[in-house]
Amino acid sequence: MNATPTPTPVIVVGAGPAGLLLAGDLATAGVPVTLLEKRPHKTSNLSRAFVLHARTLEQLDARGLADGLEAVGRPLDRLRLFTRLEVDLTTLPSRFNHLLVIPQYEVEKALERRAVEAGVDFRYETELTGLTQDADGVTVEVRGAGGAAESLRAEYVVGTDGMRSAVRTAIGLPFPGRSVIRSVVLADVRLAEEPESLLTVDTVGDAFAFLAPFGDGYYRVIAWNRAHDVPDSEPLELEEVKEVTRLALGRDYGMHDARWLSRFHSDERQAPAYRVGRVFLAGDAAHVHTPAGGQGMNTGLQDAANLSWKLAAVVQGHAGVGLLDTYQAERHPVGRSVLRSSGGIVRMAMAKHPWTLAERAVLTTVLNTVAPARRRMAEQLTGIGYRYPAPRGTHRLTGTRVPDVALKSGRLYEALRGGRFVLITPEPPQDQSVRKDRLAVEQWASARRTAVLVRPDGYVAWAADSADDATIERALATHVG
């Protein structure tokens, strides 16, 4: 074992979507990063998630990936949650006024290509076995493909290694919560009849079923029968999947040629802290939700987008370590909100007792008839409705998401590429020579007079309705470094 490992700025553990985006961001910013993954490096045709929402597509647009994924996936402008409730996404204030139906592995392939091109050091078949930290860094114990033990050293470690996170266990954080649905059946099958909708979902009595296409002729089936509660280890046959689907959807669409069958249970859990010293958690390592609304992968990717630029700024000396505290302050409440909303959707969809059925009927009526309530639900589900807490006395825009506004040179999310801040002003400041490596200076395409400094993750860091060069320079020194 190497007793004096050469330190690296950041080690990311787990090469799922959140880990790939985070590592790619750090490498793009010029921060050396090592990505550990215990699985072998091979492309999987299995997929847990199937939906990219508007806010995640905006984040991927800022990395030059959204258009390529849009070409692979299939857009859907309405999402049906239960029988009488549809969420209309066409009115979203976003370039992506739809959700994108696309298997998780396609997202991972795009993020991995970007990370490889940026120079991420990938180490597959490498399992974390221990972790200790001190005032100067973190020592990670790993076991490689041949069973050889090794010590690695980093300034910071991020655990994106899923629900059973070894990183979370190593730093002693609990994962409180509970199993919401047990004995959910999963199957990847071919269908003799094509469903009428791109996403098919419904609930009847004790049965629930969901169908989504992979795009290669196979469909993912997620189904549940409340009346058939068996352990995850119970063998699963295709006939059971067909039976539950018939109960929920009225027919099984001629399912055949299953290439994968499994059972799982759906949990609602959240770590009490996303940071312990020099170690961070993101994605499923920090929070897990029910599949309802397709928010799990999206929330994890947005965690990574929030944390990556902050780590880069601190490692490169452009910001103090206090900036890292804002990750917990900004993302933990979002995770808690997603936990509540996804759990609420499941409980409403599976309502059985008269009072819960009445509650669902009232909620459906309100959301179908009250436009502001319907809009708030759509914005929360797609992630564009969240704003981050802002210090007292700051401008009203601070902490808000910035849409893809028009600039004289093009679009905002093109200007954000490379992990830069973007300063948007009516007139450019006189001195634009400083911070060119991490700041783009742009002008509004409109006659707007507000000066806005947009963070690399697309949220407002600072704004002023009128500002001279000295005021702008003070803001840049504070936020950009």
Beta strands, then each sheet from edge to edge (+ up, - down):
strand 1: 7-13
strand 2: 33-37
strand 3: 51-52
strand 4: 74-76
strand 5: 78-82
strand 6: 85-88
strand 7: 99-101
strand 8: 121-124
strand 9: 127-133
strand 10: 138-143
strand 11: 149-159
strand 12: 177-190
strand 13: 200-204
strand 14: 207-213
strand 15: 218-225
strand 16: 256-270
strand 17: 275-276
strand 18: 279-281
strand 19: 287-288
strand 20: 406-407
strand 21: 410-411
strand 22: 421-425
strand 23: 439-443
strand 24: 451-454
strand 25: 460-464
sheet 1: 8+ 2+ 1+ 11+ 10- 9+
sheet 2: 8+ 2+ 1+ 11+ 18+ 17-
sheet 3: 3+ 7- 4+
sheet 4: 5+ 6-
sheet 5: 13+ 14- 15+ 12- 16+ 19-
sheet 6: 20+ 21-
sheet 7: 23+ 22+ 24- 25+
end
